[in-house]
Amino acid sequence: MEKHAGNIQDTDLRLLRVFQAVVRHGGFSAAHEALGLSPATVSNHMSALESRMGVRLCHRGRGGFRLTQQGKQVHSAMLDLFGAIENFRGEVGAAKGDIVGTVEFGAVDAIYTNRSLRLEKAIGEFAKAAPLAKLNVHIASPQELLQGLLTGKLHAILTPTQHLPSALDVTPVFRELQNLYCSKNHSLFSVAEAQITPQMLSKYPFVGRSYEPKEPICGISYNWTSEISHMEGAVLMILSGKYIGFLPDHYADEFVKSGQIRAIGGETAKFFDNFSIALPRKHPNVAAKHFTEIVKENIF
């Protein structure tokens, strides 16, 4: 790598963009579709980059795609480089009084029904304040959001993930109430609330969340027999009548009002998820910072 240190050329930037796509998509196959290039071209570009860098960046083959230790170092430096370039664009735009660039913003699903967060209003305000900028919203699981932020695929995320890496600038923004639910086809639906005990709840099949540890929730050890990473999946499992599970109260409201599900367990079966907005500490996207400030202003 020393051979090319301080001598980055346009060719290197083009090859690094290919490398960025390969890492983002977890391999050559998915990356070639995203880039609009043939698999052979992607492979040739990666070989050319490794030749110019003087190191092997990744392992590929039957064992699957993974970065080498040197590849991880180059990828980290690449994110710094591209972050600095994007930040430069943003600062130049700001100097002219414009907000420019692209914002890749990620959030979990089932957020649109949360009236504590007027995300649609924030999007509208950003579009008005930054007509030259482009905003893309991605809905994904907390694991995918964090991975996207760490790999540079996303510029900012809204997530319930706790204990985020120190490399991120994290701002807690609101709490979301989670209640335990069963459907009208479940045997607990017709049981009086006063008769439902923690011991009883621990016996029924439970749908948990793939991004949370399989530990007691509110002191109850649930019969964790299935897991999901999106709330829509949890609703489907609960509506089947075979599982109990937690949902955000605002998301469950329409199903409760229609009589399809009910909250069970009372105060012993509810908790709060703490949501935060996170951006990279190093070279944060200027437009993304502006958008997240608008989001914060639209939180009750």
C-alpha positions in Angstrom: 0.0 0.0 0.0 2.9 2.3 0.6 3.6 2.3 -3.1 0.5 4.3 -3.8 0.1 6.3 -0.6 -0.6 10.0 -1.3 -0.9 9.2 -5.0 -4.6 8.4 -5.4 -5.8 8.7 -9.0 -9.2 8.7 -10.7 -8.6 5.1 -11.6 -8.2 4.2 -7.9 -11.4 6.0 -7.0 -13.3 4.0 -9.6 -11.9 0.7 -8.4 -12.6 1.6 -4.8 -16.2 2.3 -5.7 -16.4 -1.3 -7.0 -14.8 -2.5 -3.8 -17.3 -0.5 -1.8 -20.2 -2.1 -3.6 -18.7 -5.6 -3.1 -18.5 -5.0 0.6 -21.9 -3.4 0.8 -23.6 -6.3 -0.9 -21.5 -9.0 0.7 -19.9 -10.5 -2.4 -19.4 -10.3 -6.1 -22.7 -11.8 -7.2 -24.9 -9.2 -5.7 -22.5 -6.4 -6.4 -22.4 -6.9 -10.2 -26.2 -6.5 -10.4 -26.1 -3.3 -8.3 -23.2 -1.9 -10.4 -24.6 -3.0 -13.7 -21.4 -4.8 -14.6 -20.7 -8.4 -15.5 -19.3 -10.7 -12.8 -16.1 -11.0 -14.8 -15.7 -7.2 -14.9 -16.2 -6.9 -11.2 -13.7 -9.6 -10.6 -11.2 -7.9 -12.9 -11.7 -4.6 -11.2 -11.1 -6.2 -7.8 -7.9 -7.9 -9.1 -6.7 -4.6 -10.5 -7.4 -2.8 -7.2 -5.5 -5.5 -5.2 -2.6 -5.1 -7.7 -2.5 -1.3 -7.2 -2.9 -1.6 -3.4 -0.3 -4.4 -3.2 -2.4 -6.5 -0.8 -5.1 -9.2 -1.0 -8.4 -7.5 0.0 -10.7 -10.5 0.2 -11.2 -14.2 0.1 -13.7 -15.5 -2.5 -14.7 -18.9 -3.6 -16.4 -21.9 -2.0 -15.7 -20.6 1.4 -17.7 -17.5 0.7 -16.8 -13.8 0.6 -14.9 -12.3 3.5 -12.4 -9.5 3.9 -8.8 -10.1 4.8 -7.3 -8.2 7.7 -5.6 -5.9 5.1 -9.0 -5.6 3.3 -10.6 -4.4 6.5 -7.9 -1.8 6.9 -8.3 -0.6 3.3 -12.1 -0.6 3.6 -11.9 1.5 6.7 -9.6 4.0 5.0 -11.8 4.0 2.0 -14.8 5.0 4.1 -12.8 7.8 5.5 -11.8 8.9 2.0 -15.3 8.8 0.6 -16.7 10.4 3.7 -14.2 13.3 3.3 -15.1 13.7 -0.3 -18.8 13.8 0.5 -18.2 16.1 3.4 -16.2 18.4 1.0 -19.2 18.5 -1.4 -21.5 19.3 1.5 -19.3 22.0 2.8 -18.9 23.6 -0.6 -22.7 23.5 -1.0 -23.1 25.1 2.5 -20.7 27.8 1.6 -23.0 28.7 -1.3 -26.1 28.4 1.0 -27.1 25.1 -0.5 -27.6 21.6 1.0 -26.5 19.1 -1.5 -25.6 15.4 -1.8 -27.5 12.2 -1.2 -28.8 11.1 2.2 -29.2 7.3 2.7 -31.4 7.2 5.8 -32.4 3.9 7.5 -35.2 3.1 10.0 -37.0 0.0 11.3 -40.4 -0.9 10.0 -43.7 0.0 11.7 -42.4 3.4 12.5 -45.0 5.3 10.4 -47.8 4.8 13.0 -45.8 6.2 15.8 -47.2 9.7 16.5 -44.3 10.5 18.7 -42.3 10.8 15.5 -43.7 12.7 12.6 -41.2 11.3 10.2 -43.3 12.2 7.1 -43.4 15.8 8.2 -39.6 15.8 8.7 -39.2 14.4 5.2 -41.4 17.2 3.8 -39.5 19.9 5.6 -36.2 18.5 4.4 -37.4 18.4 0.8 -38.4 22.0 1.1 -35.2 23.2 2.8 -32.9 21.1 0.6 -34.3 20.9 -2.9 -30.9 20.1 -4.4 -30.4 17.1 -2.1 -31.6 13.6 -2.6 -33.1 11.6 0.3 -33.5 7.8 0.1 -35.3 6.0 3.0 -34.5 2.4 3.7 -36.6 0.1 6.0 -34.6 -2.7 7.5 -33.9 -4.7 10.6 -31.8 -3.2 13.4 -28.9 -5.6 12.4 -29.1 -4.4 8.8 -29.3 -0.8 9.8 -26.1 -1.0 11.9 -24.2 -2.9 9.3 -25.3 -0.4 6.7 -24.1 2.5 8.8 -20.7 0.8 9.6 -20.0 -0.1 5.9 -21.0 3.3 4.6 -24.2 2.1 2.8 -26.3 4.3 5.1 -25.5 7.8 6.4 -27.8 7.9 9.4 -30.2 5.5 11.1 -33.1 5.5 13.5 -32.8 2.3 15.6 -33.8 0.7 18.9 -30.3 -1.0 19.0 -28.6 -0.6 22.4 -24.9 -0.4 23.1 -23.9 1.1 19.7 -20.2 1.2 18.8 -18.2 4.2 20.0 -17.4 5.1 16.4 -21.0 6.4 16.1 -22.5 9.7 17.2 -25.6 8.5 19.0 -28.5 10.7 20.2 -31.4 9.1 22.2 -34.7 10.5 20.8 -37.8 8.7 22.2 -39.2 5.6 23.9 -41.7 3.2 22.3 -44.0 1.1 24.5 -44.1 -2.6 23.7 -47.1 -4.7 24.9 -47.5 -8.5 24.8 -50.3 -9.6 22.5 -52.3 -12.7 21.4 -54.9 -13.1 18.6 -58.6 -13.9 18.9 -57.7 -17.5 17.7 -55.4 -18.0 20.7 -56.5 -19.8 23.8 -55.5 -16.8 26.0 -57.8 -14.4 24.2 -60.9 -15.2 26.2 -59.0 -15.6 29.5 -59.7 -12.7 32.0 -56.6 -10.5 32.6 -56.7 -11.2 36.3 -56.3 -14.9 35.6 -53.2 -14.6 33.4 -50.0 -15.2 35.4 -46.3 -15.0 34.4 -46.1 -18.7 34.8 -48.9 -19.2 32.3 -47.3 -16.8 29.8 -44.0 -18.7 29.9 -45.6 -21.9 28.7 -47.0 -20.6 25.3 -45.0 -20.5 22.1 -43.4 -17.1 21.9 -42.2 -15.1 18.8 -39.1 -13.1 19.8 -36.8 -10.7 18.0 -33.7 -11.9 16.3 -31.8 -8.8 17.4 -32.5 -9.2 21.1 -30.9 -11.8 23.5 -33.0 -14.7 24.6 -33.2 -13.5 28.1 -36.2 -13.0 30.5 -38.3 -10.0 29.5 -39.8 -8.2 32.5 -38.8 -11.1 34.6 -40.6 -13.7 32.4 -38.8 -16.5 30.7 -40.8 -16.9 27.5 -41.0 -20.1 25.5 -38.9 -18.7 22.6 -39.9 -20.9 19.6 -39.7 -18.5 16.7 -38.0 -15.2 15.9 -38.5 -12.3 13.5 -36.6 -9.1 12.6 -39.6 -7.0 11.4 -42.8 -6.1 13.2 -44.9 -7.2 10.2 -43.5 -10.7 10.7 -44.5 -10.5 14.4 -48.0 -9.5 13.5 -48.4 -12.5 11.1 -47.1 -14.9 13.7 -49.4 -13.5 16.4 -52.4 -13.5 14.1 -51.9 -17.2 13.4 -53.2 -17.9 16.8 -50.2 -20.1 17.7 -47.9 -17.5 19.2 -47.8 -14.7 21.6 -45.4 -11.8 21.1 -44.6 -8.1 21.6 -45.6 -5.3 19.3 -45.3 -1.5 19.6 -48.6 -0.3 21.0 -49.2 2.2 18.2 -48.6 -0.4 15.5 -50.9 -2.9 17.2 -53.7 -0.4 17.7 -55.5 -1.0 14.4 -55.5 -4.8 15.1 -56.8 -4.2 18.6 -59.6 -1.9 17.5 -60.7 -4.5 14.9 -60.8 -7.2 17.5 -58.1 -9.3 15.9 -55.7 -9.2 18.8 -55.6 -8.1 22.5 -52.9 -7.1 24.9 -52.3 -9.6 27.7 -50.2 -9.8 30.8 -50.9 -6.3 32.1 -48.1 -4.4 33.7 -46.0 -7.5 34.0 -45.7 -7.9 30.2 -44.7 -4.5 28.8 -41.5 -2.6 28.3 -40.1 0.4 26.5 -37.7 0.3 23.5 -35.3 3.2 23.5 -34.8 4.7 20.0 -31.7 6.6 18.9 -30.4 8.4 15.9 -26.9 7.4 14.9 -24.4 8.9 12.5 -20.6 8.2 12.0 -18.4 10.4 14.2 -15.8 10.7 11.4 -16.8 12.6 8.3 -20.6 12.6 8.8 -22.7 13.4 5.7 -23.5 17.1 5.9 -26.9 16.7 4.4 -27.7 13.7 6.6 -26.8 15.8 9.7 -29.2 18.5 8.5 -32.0 15.9 7.9 -31.5 14.3 11.4 -31.7 17.7 13.0 -35.1 18.1 11.3 -36.2 14.7 12.5 -35.3 15.6 16.1 -37.4 18.7 15.8 -40.4 16.6 14.9 -40.3 14.3 17.9 -42.7 14.8 20.8 
